[in-house]
Amino acid sequence: MDKSNQSLEQHEPNLKQRNPESELFALQSYEDVSETDDLLIHRILLKDLVHDYPTEHCLTEWPSSTEEVVGTPSRQAVSWNENSAGKEEEMLHEFAVRPLCKLPYYHGCNKLENLIYLPSTIGEYLLFLDSDAEYEVTLLVRDDEGILSSITIERDEKGHFVLQKSDSKYCFTTIDELINHYYKGQIPIKVLKKQKALLRYPLIDPEFEKGLIVEETTNVQKWSYFTTHTEDMRYLCRHLRTNGDYLLTGDANDSSLKTVLVKWGGTYTAFRLDQNRDKKRWKLPRSQSDEPEETVSTIDQVLKSLTRIKDASCGFMLLQPVQVNNDVSTAGGSKPQNKSLRKLPREHQQFTGGKAPRPLHALPYYYGKISGKAAEKNLTTCGDYLLYLDEGSKMVTLSLCLELNKSLKYAHVPIKCSKDGYFYIQPYDAQQRHSTIEELLEYYKTYHLPIEVNDKENAEVLCGYLSNEVLSMEYFKSFYAIEENDVIQMECFHENVSKEEAYRKLSYNGDYLLRWDSQAKRTVISVFWDGNYYDIIVQPSKTLRNGYLLPKADEREPTEYVLSLADFIRTAVLCEFQFHEAVLRRPISNRIAESS
């Protein structure tokens, strides 16, 4: 993105700042140590390193690639329907448009010959930049006759994206809008020989979810991002090129001695995760001490879990593991394989589809600490269910809606934990050894197992089934606050607030608000990240109908834009744009200020 269109100011007011001279390079000696519930963080700042590649660009100059990318024939796409997109993902699908590089079914720059075998079922499709056709954006789809068709996405005379001439009237400024138009409306696309194709099942690029898929084995030496070379940290840091890149190092024979090295901004952070020494298992993070401790068998599951829940509590995010183990082929390491070939840890089977587990507090149907009566208010149909932490018993409880004699009845079932750290509802669940509450419920839902409830009033046993998880609106709070089409109508817009007052409202990493800069006559996004405050100013492009440019991962990708600042902010939040090192995560409501 042009520097003239984006600017970012950094402020460090009266906070304890890092002193680079006092931060030690050696992993054996740490000076800046902070501790959270289950995470011990050690900070190091590597200075004066000579890299063979340019440093990562911030928002003022979007990342681009000039390398010749020809793709690889070893890719194995995962169909969207087989991957079972979560209900919360479906709800956010139309919240904001996404640039091409953020579409899960975009397979980057590639050759047609490498991808033709991927769409195997009628209606399966993907996008890629065709390196044999001047890097045109190409749609690959299996049509209604089972024939594979390659269709170029073109621009009309006004620069809008089209698949057919009739698309011009919609004025699509992003490919996401164009594809979603055909996908949602199930509109047929004309292909060769007067055949038609419908976009039914997007094929996810395995690279898109590489950071979420757990390793196939518990043997750490077989993991592509693990290395035993700990003596030269400078060498290891050279592998970390972009924000969120991380690797694992340590003694392969000692399960507890593992150090994670991650790059974020201009800092490389080394940290170790806490292990439950009695159970010799790894802890998942908790949001409060009353929540039960969930443990898993490998550190890989914890790291991928932190990626999946988008944890940023320590000033960085784990986004993608990098390959440093040359003894492991890329296809056998972090890339997802055909489901029938995967060899996952016993406790992490088909219930989670190979994805990393989510801790209790990150489940979209977890309502936190409330009463049973409050939980019941959210259940309206037989089969509805949710989780909550009971205010009285302090136990995680499953609230379930049943039907008895054509009337609704509510059941509250406590979820118990065995001495070994496994969760169960009924005694015979214990032998399944479910290490997380999410996995336990997925087990019941997958096999349509009954949950037995004792009805003391009628002296009988009722059976309930988990059909529909009721999502907590608190989970989507960060999106509802910016759903207005006018920025000044957004809940996080603070009209009459000074810069200093704005900063005082921001406390946690990713906290942000919108405010009006009366001097410059413009809207400013103020955000807090890792001890620093940033003011982000997004300006429209005069050459694109005053639209707001969206980022590219490759300079050969087409230019896309949205027409309003409100649209840009929604896209930035949904796609987690990185402004230098800051990510917009939690909007600060102006209603707090009004009520105080």
Order of alpha helices (4+ residues) and beta strands (2+ residues): beta-beta-beta-beta-alpha-beta-alpha-beta-beta-beta-beta-beta-alpha-beta-beta-beta-beta-alpha-beta-beta-beta-beta-beta-beta-alpha-beta-beta-alpha-beta-beta-beta-beta-beta-alpha-beta-beta-beta-alpha-beta-alpha-beta-beta-beta-beta-beta-alpha-beta-beta-beta-alpha
